[in-house]
Amino acid sequence: MYKVNATLNTGGGGYWSNTKTAVEITALQLAYTNDELDFGELRVRFNTATWDVNKLGLIYTDKQFMRELKELLTQKGFDASDVSYSEQGMQGDTYVSCDVGEGFINTFMQQA
């Protein structure tokens, strides 16, 4: 688990939510990697006081959130070129699920 204290914004243009708001990001968790370390799941954990999935819906597919997430990851020294949303069924109540590739996994394992 890589602790983070950052705020990202949703643009309200996702398929599952039209809410524009700030979301406090608390941690990055590499929840799964395959044996070849070229595919995995990144869980971007958020403070549920700033985003309640039951009231606001899923952040999933919000373009502004993903753009700001990639900027944050790059600022932290991670390779964000292969980060994208996972499928809808992978999204959680306390995190946004993202697919990641070899570039991200390598840089994450060096820092975490």
All heavy atoms as an XYZ file, in Angstrom:
883
protein
N       0.857     -1.178      0.000
C       0.000      0.000      0.000
C       0.899      1.236      0.000
O       1.817      1.342      0.794
C      -0.884     -0.027      1.238
C      -1.935      1.035      1.244
S      -3.503      0.606      0.480
C      -4.126     -0.651      1.533
N       0.622      2.139     -0.896
C       1.369      3.387     -1.032
C       0.435      4.511     -0.581
O      -0.570      4.790     -1.228
C       1.791      3.563     -2.495
C       2.620      4.787     -2.790
C       4.003      4.746     -2.719
C       2.004      5.982     -3.153
C       4.766      5.868     -3.013
C       2.762      7.114     -3.444
C       4.139      7.043     -3.366
O       4.884      8.163     -3.658
N       0.742      5.117      0.555
C      -0.105      6.178      1.106
C       0.003      7.440      0.255
O       1.094      7.811     -0.185
C       0.301      6.502      2.543
C       0.129      5.344      3.491
C      -1.318      5.093      3.782
C      -1.475      3.993      4.808
N      -2.836      3.575      4.983
N      -1.136      8.073      0.044
C      -1.200      9.291     -0.763
C      -2.113     10.276     -0.056
O      -3.119      9.885      0.529
C      -1.769      9.009     -2.171
C      -1.893     10.274     -2.983
C      -0.937      7.989     -2.910
N      -1.750     11.537     -0.113
C      -2.630     12.595      0.382
C      -2.807     13.569     -0.775
O      -1.992     14.459     -0.967
C      -2.024     13.276      1.611
C      -2.948     14.316      2.192
O      -4.112     14.411      1.810
N      -2.432     15.110      3.110
N      -3.863     13.351     -1.559
C      -4.078     14.157     -2.760
C      -5.571     14.330     -2.995
O      -6.387     13.559     -2.487
C      -3.433     13.483     -3.965
N      -5.900     15.334     -3.759
C      -7.288     15.567     -4.140
C      -7.386     15.562     -5.657
O      -6.644     16.274     -6.332
C      -7.787     16.919     -3.582
O      -7.669     16.889     -2.160
C      -9.235     17.162     -3.970
N      -8.278     14.723     -6.170
C      -8.574     14.677     -7.594
C     -10.014     15.118     -7.773
O     -10.810     15.060     -6.836
C      -8.379     13.263     -8.142
C      -6.999     12.639     -7.958
C      -6.970     11.239     -8.558
C      -5.913     13.505     -8.561
N     -10.352     15.527     -8.967
C     -11.704     16.029     -9.237
C     -12.413     15.176    -10.273
O     -11.792     14.688    -11.215
C     -11.632     17.469     -9.747
C     -11.040     18.388     -8.705
O     -11.695     18.735     -7.738
N      -9.777     18.752     -8.878
N     -13.716     15.043    -10.073
C     -14.544     14.426    -11.090
C     -15.154     15.536    -11.938
O     -15.456     16.612    -11.435
C     -15.665     13.571    -10.467
O     -16.456     14.392     -9.608
C     -15.095     12.404     -9.681
N     -15.322     15.259    -13.207
C     -15.884     16.252    -14.119
C     -17.381     16.108    -14.330
O     -18.006     16.948    -14.974
N     -17.960     15.025    -13.808
C     -19.390     14.818    -13.942
C     -19.810     14.229    -15.271
O     -20.994     14.183    -15.573
N     -18.856     13.748    -16.055
C     -19.184     13.236    -17.378
C     -19.115     11.734    -17.509
O     -19.059     11.223    -18.616
N     -19.110     11.024    -16.387
C     -19.043      9.575    -16.453
C     -20.402      8.962    -16.732
O     -21.438      9.615    -16.624
N     -20.418      7.682    -17.087
C     -21.672      6.979    -17.357
C     -22.438      6.661    -16.076
O     -23.634      6.431    -16.112
C     -21.413      5.674    -18.109
C     -20.862      5.869    -19.494
C     -19.703      5.229    -19.891
C     -21.493      6.696    -20.414
C     -19.186      5.398    -21.166
C     -20.985      6.883    -21.690
C     -19.836      6.224    -22.053
O     -19.324      6.404    -23.316
N     -21.727      6.634    -14.936
C     -22.327      6.190    -13.684
C     -22.559      7.327    -12.696
O     -23.117      7.112    -11.625
C     -21.450      5.122    -13.044
C     -21.274      3.955    -13.961
C     -20.263      3.773    -14.871
C     -22.136      2.833    -14.100
N     -20.449      2.611    -15.562
C     -21.597      2.002    -15.101
C     -23.309      2.441    -13.463
C     -22.178      0.815    -15.477
C     -23.892      1.248    -13.850
C     -23.328      0.452    -14.842
N     -22.102      8.539    -13.013
C     -22.300      9.680    -12.118
C     -22.160     10.979    -12.911
O     -21.327     11.081    -13.800
C     -21.268      9.679    -10.986
O     -21.434     10.813    -10.169
N     -22.986     11.954    -12.556
C     -22.873     13.279    -13.173
C     -22.413     14.320    -12.154
O     -22.585     15.505    -12.354
C     -24.201     13.694    -13.828
C     -25.338     13.761    -12.825
O     -25.142     13.575    -11.631
N     -26.536     14.014    -13.310
N     -21.792     13.847    -11.067
C     -21.355     14.718     -9.982
C     -19.969     15.295    -10.266
O     -19.039     14.559    -10.576
C     -21.319     13.948     -8.653
O     -22.626     13.419     -8.410
C     -20.894     14.841     -7.508
N     -19.864     16.621    -10.142
C     -18.579     17.311    -10.220
C     -18.173     17.657     -8.791
O     -18.871     18.416     -8.124
C     -18.693     18.617    -11.010
C     -18.983     18.448    -12.467
C     -19.039     19.818    -13.121
C     -19.355     19.703    -14.596
N     -19.332     21.002    -15.261
N     -17.058     17.081     -8.325
C     -16.622     17.358     -6.960
C     -15.176     16.929     -6.762
O     -14.607     16.221     -7.589
C     -17.538     16.644     -5.932
O     -17.287     17.166     -4.634
C     -17.337     15.144     -5.928
N     -14.609     17.362     -5.647
C     -13.266     16.954     -5.259
C     -13.344     15.630     -4.496
O     -14.261     15.420     -3.699
C     -12.623     18.024     -4.385
N     -12.380     14.747     -4.762
C     -12.323     13.440     -4.114
C     -10.944     13.288     -3.481
O      -9.925     13.418     -4.164
C     -12.564     12.300     -5.128
C     -12.532     10.944     -4.438
C     -13.862     12.505     -5.885
N     -10.924     13.014     -2.182
C      -9.653     12.835     -1.467
C      -9.132     11.418     -1.697
O      -9.810     10.438     -1.379
C      -9.861     13.081      0.025
C      -8.595     12.942      0.831
C      -8.847     13.079      2.326
O      -9.795     13.788      2.714
O      -8.082     12.466      3.092
N      -7.929     11.330     -2.243
C      -7.271     10.044     -2.491
C      -6.367      9.746     -1.298
O      -5.586     10.594     -0.871
C      -6.445     10.087     -3.795
C      -7.338     10.507     -4.976
C      -5.761      8.749     -4.059
C      -8.564      9.655     -5.183
N      -6.492      8.527     -0.748
C      -5.746      8.179      0.465
C      -4.624      7.175      0.236
O      -3.658      7.161      0.991
C      -6.700      7.622      1.534
O      -7.340      6.442      1.005
C      -7.746      8.649      1.920
N      -4.752      6.320     -0.785
C      -3.735      5.288     -0.990
C      -3.842      4.689     -2.385
O      -4.886      4.751     -3.028
C      -3.880      4.183      0.053
N      -2.730      4.107     -2.811
C      -2.655      3.334     -4.048
C      -2.288      1.917     -3.649
O      -1.317      1.708     -2.918
C      -1.590      3.903     -4.982
C      -1.717      5.368     -5.361
C      -0.488      5.823     -6.137
C      -2.989      5.612     -6.165
N      -3.060      0.963     -4.124
C      -2.819     -0.429     -3.772
C      -2.720     -1.261     -5.036
O      -3.659     -1.295     -5.833
C      -3.952     -0.948     -2.886
C      -3.826     -2.408     -2.532
C      -5.056     -2.927     -1.813
O      -6.116     -2.322     -1.840
N      -4.916     -4.081     -1.184
N      -1.597     -1.925     -5.206
C      -1.459     -2.871     -6.314
C      -2.055     -4.186     -5.824
O      -1.418     -4.959     -5.117
C       0.018     -3.021     -6.706
C       0.319     -3.699     -8.020
C      -0.408     -3.034     -9.182
C       1.804     -3.711     -8.286
N      -3.328     -4.396     -6.140
C      -4.099     -5.498     -5.564
C      -3.811     -6.836     -6.231
O      -4.028     -7.884     -5.634
C      -5.587     -5.177     -5.636
N      -3.362     -6.802     -7.475
C      -3.109     -8.041     -8.213
C      -2.071     -7.781     -9.286
O      -2.071     -6.714     -9.902
C      -4.406     -8.533     -8.880
C      -4.164     -9.587     -9.929
C      -3.979    -10.918     -9.574
C      -4.078     -9.258    -11.280
C      -3.728    -11.887    -10.539
C      -3.831    -10.218    -12.245
C      -3.652    -11.531    -11.873
O      -3.390    -12.482    -12.819
N      -1.203     -8.739     -9.507
C      -0.350     -8.770    -10.697
C      -0.293    -10.214    -11.192
O      -0.353    -11.156    -10.393
C       1.097     -8.292    -10.426
O       1.692     -9.135     -9.448
C       1.132     -6.846     -9.970
N      -0.175    -10.366    -12.495
C       0.011    -11.715    -13.022
C       1.465    -12.140    -12.823
O       2.309    -11.339    -12.394
C      -0.421    -11.808    -14.494
C       0.418    -10.974    -15.431
O       1.384    -10.308    -15.033
N       0.061    -10.976    -16.701
N       1.766    -13.402    -13.095
C       3.116    -13.933    -12.864
C       4.168    -13.238    -13.703
O       5.323    -13.113    -13.290
C       3.154    -15.440    -13.136
C       2.371    -16.229    -12.103
O       2.140    -15.712    -10.982
O       1.962    -17.376    -12.412
N       3.791    -12.775    -14.900
C       4.742    -12.116    -15.791
C       4.980    -10.652    -15.415
O       5.834     -9.993    -15.998
C       4.240    -12.197    -17.240
C       4.171    -13.605    -17.798
C       2.931    -14.390    -17.356
O       1.952    -13.760    -16.893
O       2.960    -15.624    -17.454
N       4.221    -10.143    -14.468
C       4.303     -8.744    -14.014
C       4.087     -7.752    -15.164
O       4.685     -6.682    -15.197
C       5.639     -8.462    -13.320
C       5.900     -9.271    -12.048
C       7.278     -8.947    -11.491
C       4.829     -9.020    -10.994
N       3.192     -8.116    -16.096
C       2.884     -7.187    -17.186
C       1.402     -6.797    -17.218
O       0.948     -6.113    -18.115
C       3.339     -7.736    -18.537
C       2.643     -9.037    -18.927
O       1.739     -9.503    -18.197
O       3.007     -9.592    -19.979
N       0.642     -7.222    -16.201
C      -0.759     -6.835    -16.068
C      -1.152     -6.913    -14.599
O      -0.736     -7.835    -13.892
C      -1.681     -7.749    -16.884
C      -3.133     -7.390    -16.723
C      -3.669     -6.319    -17.416
C      -3.940     -8.083    -15.841
C      -5.008     -5.966    -17.242
C      -5.268     -7.744    -15.666
C      -5.803     -6.677    -16.364
N      -1.930     -5.938    -14.168
C      -2.381     -5.967    -12.783
C      -3.565     -5.050    -12.543
O      -4.071     -4.394    -13.459
N      -3.997     -5.032    -11.274
C      -5.076     -4.152    -10.848
C      -4.550     -3.170     -9.814
O      -3.990     -3.565     -8.794
C      -6.237     -4.929    -10.228
C      -7.368     -3.999     -9.774
C      -8.364     -4.615     -8.803
O      -8.120     -5.725     -8.298
O      -9.374     -3.952     -8.540
N      -4.747     -1.897    -10.093
C      -4.440     -0.825     -9.156
C      -5.747     -0.371     -8.528
O      -6.699     -0.050     -9.242
C      -3.785      0.361     -9.881
C      -3.625      1.639     -9.058
C      -2.633      1.435     -7.912
C      -3.207      2.791     -9.955
N      -5.791     -0.324     -7.202
C      -6.946      0.225     -6.502
C      -6.575      1.600     -5.973
O      -5.659      1.737     -5.165
C      -7.378     -0.694     -5.366
C      -7.942     -1.994     -5.884
C      -8.446     -2.891     -4.790
N      -9.023     -4.099     -5.377
C      -9.474     -5.115     -4.659
N      -9.434     -5.065     -3.340
N      -9.975     -6.173     -5.268
N      -7.274      2.602     -6.474
C      -7.067      3.983     -6.043
C      -8.081      4.226     -4.930
O      -9.266      4.418     -5.181
C      -7.269      4.963     -7.224
C      -7.046      6.398     -6.771
C      -6.359      4.598     -8.385
N      -7.615      4.178     -3.702
C      -8.491      4.279     -2.534
C      -8.843      5.734     -2.257
O      -8.001      6.617     -2.360
C      -7.838      3.642     -1.331
C      -7.563      2.162     -1.579
C      -7.606      1.341     -0.311
N      -7.650     -0.069     -0.621
C      -8.753     -0.794     -0.667
N      -9.918     -0.243     -0.430
N      -8.703     -2.083     -0.963
N     -10.107      5.964     -1.900
C     -10.566      7.325     -1.617
C     -11.284      7.386     -0.281
O     -11.767      6.376      0.243
C     -11.467      7.863     -2.738
C     -12.640      6.985     -3.092
C     -13.811      6.999     -2.337
C     -12.581      6.150     -4.200
C     -14.890      6.203     -2.671
C     -13.664      5.346     -4.544
C     -14.819      5.368     -3.771
N     -11.334      8.592      0.273
C     -12.031      8.866      1.522
C     -13.525      8.870      1.220
O     -14.000      9.691      0.441
C     -11.564     10.215      2.074
C     -12.223     10.578      3.377
O     -13.268     10.055      3.750
N     -11.614     11.501      4.086
N     -14.270      7.977      1.855
C     -15.698      7.860      1.569
C     -16.497      9.065      2.093
O     -17.661      9.222      1.721
C     -16.284      6.560      2.147
O     -16.000      6.496      3.552
C     -15.686      5.351      1.438
N     -15.874      9.906      2.891
C     -16.544     11.145      3.300
C     -16.579     12.142      2.141
O     -17.420     13.041      2.116
C     -15.841     11.764      4.511
N     -15.663     11.978      1.166
C     -15.640     12.875      0.004
C     -16.311     12.249     -1.216
O     -16.627     12.965     -2.164
C     -14.199     13.284     -0.356
O     -13.439     12.118     -0.709
C     -13.527     14.014      0.796
N     -16.494     10.937     -1.217
C     -17.208     10.272     -2.310
C     -17.931      9.054     -1.756
O     -17.296      8.091     -1.316
C     -16.260      9.846     -3.432
C     -17.023      9.353     -4.622
C     -17.476      8.082     -4.860
C     -17.477     10.131     -5.730
N     -18.172      8.024     -6.037
C     -18.187      9.280     -6.596
C     -17.349     11.475     -6.073
C     -18.762      9.717     -7.785
C     -17.914     11.918     -7.245
C     -18.609     11.048     -8.097
N     -19.241      9.102     -1.775
C     -20.079      7.999     -1.311
C     -20.710      7.342     -2.538
O     -21.578      7.928     -3.181
C     -21.152      8.525     -0.356
C     -22.035      7.427      0.215
O     -22.094      6.313     -0.355
O     -22.688      7.686      1.245
N     -20.249      6.149     -2.849
C     -20.708      5.438     -4.035
C     -22.225      5.242     -4.012
O     -22.888      5.323     -5.048
C     -19.976      4.076     -4.162
C     -20.598      3.189     -5.220
C     -18.506      4.301     -4.459
N     -22.788      5.003     -2.829
C     -24.234      4.761     -2.725
C     -25.056      6.000     -3.063
O     -26.185      5.879     -3.547
C     -24.592      4.257     -1.329
C     -23.974      2.903     -1.055
O     -24.019      2.007     -1.888
N     -23.373      2.760      0.108
N     -24.516      7.178     -2.821
C     -25.234      8.425     -3.120
C     -24.848      9.020     -4.469
O     -25.684      9.592     -5.167
C     -24.966      9.465     -2.028
C     -25.566      9.119     -0.694
C     -25.233     10.177      0.330
C     -25.787      9.783      1.694
N     -25.370     10.696      2.754
N     -23.555      8.909     -4.831
C     -23.038      9.609     -6.008
C     -22.809      8.706     -7.219
O     -22.616      9.206     -8.320
C     -21.733     10.320     -5.651
C     -21.817     11.317     -4.491
C     -20.446     11.854     -4.141
C     -22.780     12.438     -4.829
N     -22.804      7.411     -7.020
C     -22.518      6.488     -8.108
C     -21.025      6.199     -8.206
O     -20.242      6.572     -7.347
N     -20.640      5.542     -9.263
C     -19.238      5.177     -9.476
C     -18.476      6.302    -10.171
O     -19.017      6.958    -11.063
C     -19.143      3.913    -10.335
C     -19.758      2.638     -9.763
C     -19.693      1.528    -10.807
C     -19.055      2.228     -8.480
N     -17.242      6.472     -9.784
C     -16.348      7.410    -10.475
C     -15.995      6.859    -11.862
O     -15.731      7.616    -12.801
C     -15.077      7.665     -9.642
C     -15.447      8.404     -8.353
C     -14.033      8.431    -10.440
C     -14.305      8.556     -7.359
N     -16.021      5.573    -12.000
C     -15.720      4.834    -13.232
C     -16.206      5.574    -14.484
O     -17.338      6.004    -14.544
C     -16.379      3.459    -13.123
C     -16.311      2.586    -14.332
C     -15.096      2.112    -14.791
C     -17.461      2.206    -14.991
C     -15.034      1.287    -15.892
C     -17.417      1.371    -16.094
C     -16.193      0.915    -16.539
O     -16.128      0.094    -17.636
N     -15.352      5.719    -15.440
C     -15.526      6.360    -16.760
C     -15.445      7.882    -16.734
O     -15.547      8.515    -17.785
C     -16.817      5.942    -17.515
O     -17.961      6.488    -16.869
C     -16.935      4.426    -17.655
N     -15.241      8.511    -15.572
C     -15.113      9.969    -15.524
C     -13.752     10.361    -16.111
O     -12.698     10.000    -15.577
C     -15.240     10.464    -14.086
C     -15.318     11.974    -13.999
O     -14.255     12.634    -14.122
O     -16.429     12.493    -13.825
N     -13.775     11.079    -17.222
C     -12.538     11.412    -17.944
C     -11.632     12.353    -17.162
O     -10.411     12.219    -17.177
C     -12.868     12.004    -19.311
C     -13.436     10.975    -20.248
C     -13.751     11.540    -21.605
C     -14.200     10.418    -22.508
N     -15.236     10.758    -23.417
N     -12.209     13.336    -16.474
C     -11.379     14.279    -15.717
C     -10.652     13.566    -14.584
O      -9.472     13.815    -14.349
C     -12.213     15.437    -15.161
C     -11.365     16.441    -14.392
C     -12.136     17.679    -13.977
O     -13.206     17.965    -14.497
N     -11.583     18.424    -13.037
N     -11.338     12.675    -13.879
C     -10.702     11.935    -12.790
C      -9.510     11.146    -13.313
O      -8.430     11.179    -12.727
C     -11.711     11.006    -12.105
C     -11.141     10.274    -10.928
C     -11.153     10.842     -9.671
C     -10.578      9.016    -11.084
C     -10.610     10.167     -8.580
C     -10.034      8.332    -10.006
C     -10.050      8.913     -8.748
N      -9.690     10.443    -14.434
C      -8.596      9.638    -14.983
C      -7.444     10.523    -15.442
O      -6.281     10.194    -15.212
C      -9.089      8.763    -16.143
C      -8.005      7.883    -16.753
S      -7.098      6.791    -15.603
C      -8.385      5.648    -15.125
N      -7.743     11.647    -16.048
C      -6.692     12.567    -16.487
C      -5.885     13.064    -15.280
O      -4.651     13.053    -15.293
C      -7.305     13.736    -17.258
C      -6.295     14.705    -17.852
C      -6.939     15.755    -18.757
N      -8.049     16.474    -18.134
C      -9.342     16.303    -18.428
N      -9.711     15.416    -19.333
N     -10.266     17.014    -17.816
N      -6.585     13.465    -14.218
C      -5.896     13.953    -13.020
C      -5.156     12.826    -12.304
O      -4.083     13.051    -11.743
C      -6.886     14.647    -12.088
C      -7.391     15.953    -12.659
C      -8.257     16.751    -11.695
O      -8.229     16.481    -10.468
O      -8.971     17.657    -12.167
N      -5.710     11.624    -12.323
C      -5.021     10.477    -11.712
C      -3.699     10.216    -12.419
O      -2.666     10.030    -11.770
C      -5.905      9.228    -11.772
C      -5.228      7.934    -11.315
C      -4.771      8.024     -9.864
C      -6.156      6.748    -11.534
N      -3.711     10.230    -13.749
C      -2.470      9.998    -14.496
C      -1.445     11.097    -14.214
O      -0.243     10.815    -14.094
C      -2.762      9.898    -15.992
C      -3.441      8.602    -16.372
C      -3.644      8.518    -17.873
C      -4.090      7.145    -18.280
N      -4.046      6.937    -19.717
N      -1.900     12.338    -14.074
C      -0.995     13.435    -13.723
C      -0.393     13.205    -12.338
O       0.809     13.392    -12.140
C      -1.737     14.777    -13.758
C      -2.102     15.230    -15.148
C      -3.035     16.442    -15.158
O      -3.331     17.003    -14.074
O      -3.492     16.824    -16.257
N      -1.215     12.798    -11.376
C      -0.727     12.520    -10.020
C       0.288     11.386    -10.025
O       1.361     11.501     -9.409
C      -1.906     12.175     -9.107
C      -1.535     11.691     -7.696
C      -0.892     12.813     -6.894
C      -2.759     11.131     -6.982
N      -0.024     10.311    -10.714
C       0.895      9.174    -10.761
C       2.228      9.572    -11.374
O       3.293      9.184    -10.874
C       0.261      8.022    -11.556
C      -0.985      7.383    -10.937
C      -1.588      6.364    -11.894
C      -0.675      6.759     -9.592
N       2.185     10.355    -12.434
C       3.409     10.823    -13.083
C       4.219     11.695    -12.121
O       5.445     11.537    -12.017
C       3.076     11.583    -14.375
O       2.365     10.700    -15.244
C       4.329     12.074    -15.070
N       3.550     12.595    -11.404
C       4.237     13.455    -10.423
C       4.909     12.630     -9.331
O       5.956     13.007     -8.820
C       3.258     14.429     -9.772
C       2.774     15.532    -10.678
C       1.614     16.306    -10.066
O       1.174     16.040     -8.950
N       1.110     17.275    -10.816
N       4.309     11.495     -8.982
C       4.858     10.624     -7.934
C       5.955      9.700     -8.470
O       6.530      8.920     -7.724
C       3.748      9.776     -7.301
C       2.665     10.572     -6.609
C       3.148     11.110     -5.295
C       2.034     11.830     -4.547
N       2.524     12.554     -3.395
N       6.234      9.777     -9.771
C       7.307      8.985    -10.349
C       6.887      7.653    -10.934
O       7.733      6.822    -11.270
N       5.582      7.445    -11.090
C       5.096      6.199    -11.682
C       4.893      6.376    -13.184
O       4.599      7.468    -13.650
C       3.762      5.790    -11.049
C       3.836      5.574     -9.563
C       3.102      6.379     -8.705
C       4.631      4.590     -9.015
C       3.151      6.198     -7.329
C       4.696      4.393     -7.646
C       3.953      5.196     -6.804
N       5.017      5.275    -13.915
C       4.717      5.269    -15.348
C       3.210      5.107    -15.489
O       2.665      4.031    -15.233
C       5.457      4.113    -16.028
C       5.170      4.013    -17.511
O       4.259      4.711    -18.023
O       5.853      3.218    -18.180
N       2.518      6.163    -15.867
C       1.061      6.144    -15.951
C       0.553      5.890    -17.364
O      -0.646      5.932    -17.606
C       0.500      7.467    -15.426
N       1.453      5.587    -18.292
C       1.050      5.437    -19.695
C       0.134      4.244    -19.926
O      -0.620      4.224    -20.890
C       2.281      5.332    -20.589
O       3.025      4.166    -20.280
N       0.189      3.263    -19.044
C      -0.619      2.058    -19.236
C      -1.664      1.881    -18.130
O      -1.993      0.772    -17.746
C       0.273      0.819    -19.366
C       1.247      0.653    -18.203
O       1.162      1.426    -17.219
O       2.091     -0.251    -18.270
N      -2.191      2.997    -17.633
C      -3.234      2.980    -16.600
C      -4.570      3.343    -17.246
O      -4.670      4.337    -17.961
C      -2.901      3.985    -15.469
C      -4.027      4.055    -14.452
C      -1.587      3.629    -14.798
N      -5.592      2.535    -16.999
C      -6.939      2.802    -17.507
C      -7.949      2.170    -16.548
O      -7.599      1.325    -15.730
C      -7.112      2.234    -18.913
O      -6.942      0.826    -18.902
N      -9.194      2.587    -16.671
C     -10.227      2.002    -15.823
C     -10.364      0.512    -16.096
O     -10.332      0.075    -17.240
C     -11.589      2.656    -16.088
C     -11.750      4.045    -15.534
C     -11.883      5.136    -16.384
C     -11.788      4.275    -14.166
C     -12.055      6.420    -15.891
C     -11.957      5.561    -13.653
C     -12.092      6.622    -14.519
O     -12.256      7.893    -14.027
N     -10.562     -0.262    -15.018
C     -10.945     -1.667    -15.157
C     -12.412     -1.707    -15.542
O     -13.073     -0.683    -15.644
C     -10.757     -2.402    -13.818
O      -9.438     -2.320    -13.366
N     -12.956     -2.881    -15.688
C     -14.371     -3.008    -16.029
C     -15.257     -2.566    -14.863
O     -14.806     -2.514    -13.709
C     -14.684     -4.436    -16.437
C     -14.507     -5.432    -15.317
C     -14.729     -6.870    -15.779
O     -14.022     -7.320    -16.685
O     -15.607     -7.505    -15.201
N     -16.499     -2.282    -15.150
C     -17.436     -1.754    -14.154
C     -17.566     -2.681    -12.950
O     -17.604     -2.230    -11.809
C     -18.802     -1.506    -14.819
C     -19.840     -0.914    -13.901
C     -20.664     -1.948    -13.176
O     -20.867     -3.045    -13.669
N     -21.127     -1.597    -12.001
N     -17.607     -3.971    -13.158
C     -17.769     -4.918    -12.068
C     -16.600     -4.986    -11.103
O     -16.721     -5.559    -10.015
N     -15.472     -4.415    -11.461
C     -14.278     -4.404    -10.601
C     -14.258     -3.209     -9.649
O     -13.453     -3.164     -8.728
C     -13.007     -4.371    -11.459
C     -12.837     -5.528    -12.399
S     -12.044     -6.936    -11.658
C     -10.440     -6.298    -11.255
N     -15.133     -2.237     -9.865
C     -15.134     -1.021     -9.048
C     -15.637     -1.336     -7.646
O     -16.502     -2.180     -7.457
C     -16.001      0.058     -9.701
C     -15.616      0.376    -11.140
C     -14.160      0.765    -11.307
O     -13.653      1.620    -10.590
N     -13.478      0.135    -12.250
N     -15.084     -0.632     -6.653
C     -15.455     -0.903     -5.268
C     -16.129      0.271     -4.591
O     -16.221      1.368     -5.154
N     -16.575      0.049     -3.366
C     -17.213      1.102     -2.571
C     -16.206      2.088     -1.996
O     -16.570      3.185     -1.596
C     -18.020      0.498     -1.424
C     -19.243     -0.262     -1.906
O     -19.686     -0.046     -3.057
O     -19.763     -1.081     -1.121
N     -14.929      1.681     -1.927
C     -13.897      2.519     -1.310
C     -12.715      2.773     -2.243
O     -11.707      3.323     -1.819
C     -13.367      1.865     -0.018
O     -12.795      0.579     -0.344
C     -14.480      1.697      1.007
N     -12.835      2.352     -3.489
C     -11.728      2.514     -4.438
C     -12.215      2.535     -5.879
O     -13.292      2.043     -6.187
C     -10.678      1.413     -4.269
C     -11.195      0.018     -4.523
C     -11.247     -0.513     -5.812
C     -11.637     -0.776     -3.478
C     -11.722     -1.782     -6.053
C     -12.122     -2.057     -3.705
C     -12.156     -2.555     -4.993
O     -12.642     -3.822     -5.232
N     -11.363      3.106     -6.732
C     -11.533      3.042     -8.181
C     -10.545      1.993     -8.676
O      -9.362      2.041     -8.348
C     -11.239      4.414     -8.836
C     -11.276      4.315    -10.345
C     -12.205      5.471     -8.321
N     -11.030      1.033     -9.437
C     -10.186     -0.036     -9.949
C      -9.663      0.331    -11.334
O     -10.430      0.754    -12.199
C     -10.983     -1.343    -10.034
O     -10.196     -2.364    -10.608
N      -8.346      0.155    -11.513
C      -7.701      0.450    -12.790
C      -6.869     -0.741    -13.241
O      -6.258     -1.436    -12.423
C      -6.784      1.658    -12.662
S      -7.622      3.189    -12.249
N      -6.848     -0.975    -14.541
C      -5.925     -1.924    -15.135
C      -4.585     -1.216    -15.300
O      -4.544     -0.037    -15.667
C      -6.408     -2.377    -16.518
C      -7.634     -3.262    -16.460
O      -7.878     -3.899    -15.412
O      -8.356     -3.323    -17.474
N      -3.510     -1.929    -15.010
C      -2.166     -1.370    -15.187
C      -1.297     -2.394    -15.905
O      -1.542     -3.593    -15.829
C      -1.522     -0.960    -13.838
C      -2.276      0.199    -13.209
C      -1.458     -2.135    -12.867
N      -0.295     -1.883    -16.587
C       0.613     -2.739    -17.328
C       2.008     -2.756    -16.732
O       2.251     -2.261    -15.632
N       2.913     -3.309    -17.496
C       4.286     -3.532    -17.044
C       4.986     -2.249    -16.595
O       5.686     -2.240    -15.592
C       5.070     -4.191    -18.177
C       6.476     -4.573    -17.829
C       7.163     -5.339    -18.947
O       6.592     -5.465    -20.054
O       8.282     -5.804    -18.710
N       4.809     -1.163    -17.346
C       5.473      0.086    -16.987
C       5.077      0.570    -15.600
O       5.930      0.915    -14.780
N       3.772      0.598    -15.334
C       3.325      1.026    -14.006
C       3.802      0.066    -12.923
O       4.317      0.487    -11.892
C       1.794      1.160    -13.933
C       1.350      1.561    -12.555
C       1.345      2.882    -12.178
C       0.985      0.597    -11.624
C       0.986      3.247    -10.882
C       0.624      0.956    -10.334
C       0.616      2.286     -9.970
N       3.633     -1.227    -13.149
C       4.005     -2.222    -12.140
C       5.473     -2.090    -11.770
O       5.832     -2.100    -10.592
C       3.673     -3.648    -12.628
C       2.148     -3.813    -12.724
C       4.276     -4.700    -11.709
C       1.695     -5.058    -13.455
N       6.344     -1.947    -12.765
C       7.781     -1.810    -12.487
C       8.078     -0.587    -11.630
O       8.832     -0.672    -10.650
C       8.581     -1.742    -13.789
C       8.679     -3.079    -14.481
O       8.485     -4.130    -13.879
N       8.968     -3.049    -15.769
N       7.490      0.546    -11.976
C       7.783      1.765    -11.210
C       7.139      1.728     -9.827
O       7.699      2.241     -8.875
C       7.349      3.048    -11.973
O       5.950      2.953    -12.324
C       8.192      3.227    -13.237
N       5.973      1.085     -9.707
C       5.322      0.965     -8.402
C       6.145      0.088     -7.470
O       6.349      0.415     -6.304
C       3.910      0.389     -8.559
C       3.115      0.400     -7.278
C       2.393      1.517     -6.899
C       3.099     -0.710     -6.450
C       1.676      1.543     -5.723
C       2.375     -0.704     -5.266
C       1.648      0.431     -4.896
N       6.626     -1.035     -7.985
C       7.387     -1.975     -7.143
C       8.714     -1.379     -6.698
O       9.227     -1.739     -5.639
C       7.570     -3.294     -7.863
C       6.259     -4.033     -8.043
S       6.455     -5.594     -8.879
C       5.854     -6.691     -7.602
N       9.248     -0.453     -7.458
C      10.492      0.217     -7.066
C      10.259      1.185     -5.915
O      11.165      1.431     -5.120
C      11.093      0.966     -8.246
C      11.651      0.068     -9.328
C      12.022      0.846    -10.587
O      11.993      2.063    -10.610
N      12.377      0.129    -11.644
N       9.051      1.743     -5.814
C       8.785      2.771     -4.805
C       8.030      2.277     -3.580
O       8.189      2.838     -2.513
C       7.984      3.907     -5.440
C       8.777      4.700     -6.432
C       8.081      5.994     -6.752
O       7.560      6.663     -5.887
N       8.064      6.356     -8.014
N       7.171      1.307     -3.759
C       6.301      0.883     -2.647
C       6.979     -0.089     -1.703
O       7.989     -0.634     -1.966
C       5.031      0.278     -3.214
